[in-house]
Amino acid sequence: MEGSKKYELNRVDLRKIGIGLGVAVTGAILTYLTDLIPNVELGTWTPIVVTVWSVVANIARKFLTDYK
């Protein structure tokens, strides 16, 4: 069962939401760590850096996960 009924969430939905949350949080953490590097000032580029790090985290997750 892939999808859930309207106004309901099943385990598959909750798992996908959790994975998305993990990717977003990982991107935010990587951005925070990037900001700690001396002489790096993100300024107005912060939202773009968060997005890029989130994509990198998602690529790493896809690369490291074994889907059979």
Backbone as a ProteinNet text record, in pm:
[ID]
protein_1_A
[PRIMARY]
MEGSKKYELNRVDLRKIGIGLGVAVTGAILTYLTDLIPNVELGTWTPIVVTVWSVVANIARKFLTDYK
[TERTIARY]
85.6	0	90.1	79.5	167.1	104.3	-13.1	-76.3	-176.9	-216.3	-315.7	-443.4	-548.7	-676.5	-668.8	-763.7	-770.2	-785.6	-711.2	-710.2	-653	-575.1	-509.7	-364.6	-280.7	-141.2	-109.9	-47.6	-5.5	144.6	199.1	342	431	390.8	470.6	477.5	363.1	359.9	446.9	434.2	512	661.4	697.4	838.7	891.6	815.7	858.3	869.9	776.3	782.3	907.1	935	1053.9	1183.1	1188.7	1307.7	1324.8	1216.1	1222.7	1268.4	1218	1259.7	1408.6	1454.5	1596.3	1685.5	1643.6	1721.2	1725.4	1611.5	1605.7	1691.5	1683.8	1761.7	1911.6	1946	2086.4	2140.2	2060.3	2100.9	2120.8	2032.1	2044.4	2168.1	2194.7	2313.3	2441	2445.2	2564.4	2585.4	2476.6	2488.4	2543.2	2495	2544.8	2694.9	2735.1	2877.1	2959.8	2903.8	2973.4	2995.9	2896.1	2905.6	3012.8	3049.9	3153.3	3294.4	3308.4	3440.6	3484.8	3607	3655.1	3654.1	3623.3	3623.4	3513.8	3413.3	3300.3	3178	3127	3007.4	2902.4	2796.2	2695.3	2599.4	2561.9	2473.9	2344.5	2315.7	2189.7	2189.9	2303.9	2312.4	2270.2	2242.2	2208.9	2097	1982.9	1877.1	1922.1	2006.3	2054.5	2152.3	2236.8	2331.2	2256.2	2150.7	2068.8	2010.2	1960.2	1901.9	2006.3	2123.1	2229.3	2271.9	2291.6	2331.1	2222	2095.3	1985.3	1988.3	2016.1	2027.4	2145.9	2257.9	2375.8	2342.9	2272.8	2233.7	2142.4	2051.1	1960.2	2035.4	2130.3	2212.1	2293	2351.5	2427.9	2337.6	2217.5	2123	2088	2061	2027.1	2145.9	2265.5	2386.1	2416	2393.3	2428.9	2319.5	2198.9	2088	2076.4	2053.7	2039.7	1891.9	1843	1704.5	1701.5	1638.4	1627.2	1484.2
-117.5	0	123.7	202.1	317.1	443.6	478.1	601.6	575.9	679.9	666	738.1	711.6	776.2	924	997.5	1140.3	1163.3	1258.7	1297.3	1188.8	1097.2	993.5	979.7	934.3	907.1	763.9	688.6	554.1	553.1	435.9	425.5	471.5	440.9	482.1	634.6	700.3	846.8	904.5	850.1	900.3	878.9	767.2	740.6	843.3	871.1	969.2	1109.1	1143.6	1272.7	1279.4	1171	1165.7	1177.9	1112.4	1121.8	1264.8	1326.9	1466.2	1559	1534.4	1613.9	1595.6	1471.7	1444.2	1513.7	1514.3	1582	1732.3	1790.6	1934.7	1972.5	1893.7	1921.8	1904.8	1802.9	1783.1	1902.6	1953.2	2072.1	2192.5	2208.9	2321.2	2305.7	2184.3	2160.4	2184.9	2136.2	2159.2	2307.7	2382.3	2527	2592.6	2549.6	2602.7	2574.9	2452.2	2417.5	2495.7	2520.5	2601.4	2742.4	2793.9	2930	2940.8	2829.1	2830.7	2839.4	2813.5	2821.5	2968.2	2994.1	3133.1	3195.4	3323.1	3402.6	3363.2	3286.9	3253.6	3326.2	3418.6	3495.2	3470.1	3398.4	3361.2	3475	3551.2	3666.1	3629.7	3696.8	3674	3542.4	3477.9	3349.4	3231.5	3254.8	3146.7	3056.4	3109.9	3018.6	2929.3	2982.9	2902.8	2796.2	2831.1	2734.4	2622.4	2655.5	2552.6	2458.3	2513.8	2431.3	2339.6	2394.4	2313.8	2201.6	2233	2129.9	2024.2	2064.1	1967.4	1873.2	1926.9	1843	1748.5	1798.2	1713.4	1601.4	1634.4	1533.2	1428.8	1470.7	1376.9	1287.4	1344.2	1263.7	1160	1201.1	1108.1	997.6	1033.1	932.7	832.1	880.3	791.8	702.7	758	684	574.2	602.7	510.2	408.4	429.5	339.7	231.9	110.3	-4.5	-32.6	0	-27.9	-147.1	-254.9	-375	-406
0	0	0	-104.4	-119.3	-62.7	-105.6	-59.7	50.5	118.4	224.5	183.4	259.1	232.2	267.6	216.5	244	394.1	447.4	589.3	680.6	625.8	705.7	661.4	752.1	719.7	761.3	671.7	708.9	735.1	760.9	794.2	679.4	557.1	441.3	435.1	454.7	453.7	564.7	684.4	798.1	777	715.5	686.8	586.9	482.1	382.3	442.7	530.2	599.1	687.1	757.8	843.2	764.1	647.7	563.1	513.7	470.7	426	536.7	657.3	772.6	799.3	790.5	812.7	711.4	585.5	481	507.8	543.8	569.6	690.8	796.2	916.9	888.5	811.4	775.8	697.5	604.1	529.3	619.6	715.8	809.7	897.7	943.6	1026.8	947.1	823.4	740.3	713.3	696.4	677.3	803.9	920	1046.6	1059.4	1026.2	1035.3	934	815.3	715.1	767.2	836.8	891.1	999.6	1061.4	1164.9	1107.9	978	914.8	914.3	961.5	964.1	824.4	818.9	696.1	597	641.8	554.6	608.4	530.8	567.8	460.2	496.6	397.5	365.8	465.4	445.1	374	265.5	193.6	116.8	107.3	38.4	126.6	251.9	345	294.2	246.6	198.5	82.6	-3.9	-116.5	-68.4	27.2	82.8	154.1	227.9	294.1	189.7	80.9	-24.9	-87.4	-115.8	-176.4	-82.5	45.5	141.3	157.6	149.7	157.4	37.2	-79.9	-199.7	-186.1	-136.6	-115.7	-15.9	90.4	189.1	126.2	40.8	-24.6	-122.3	-196.2	-287.5	-209.9	-98.8	-15	38.8	81	131.7	22.7	-97.7	-209.3	-245.9	-241.8	-277.8	-175.9	-48.4	58	90.9	40.6	72.3	-33.3	12.7	-77	-100.7	-219.2	-255.5	-348.2	-303.5	-387.7	-414.7
[MASK]
++++++++++++++++++++++++++++++++++++++++++++++++++++++++++++++++++++

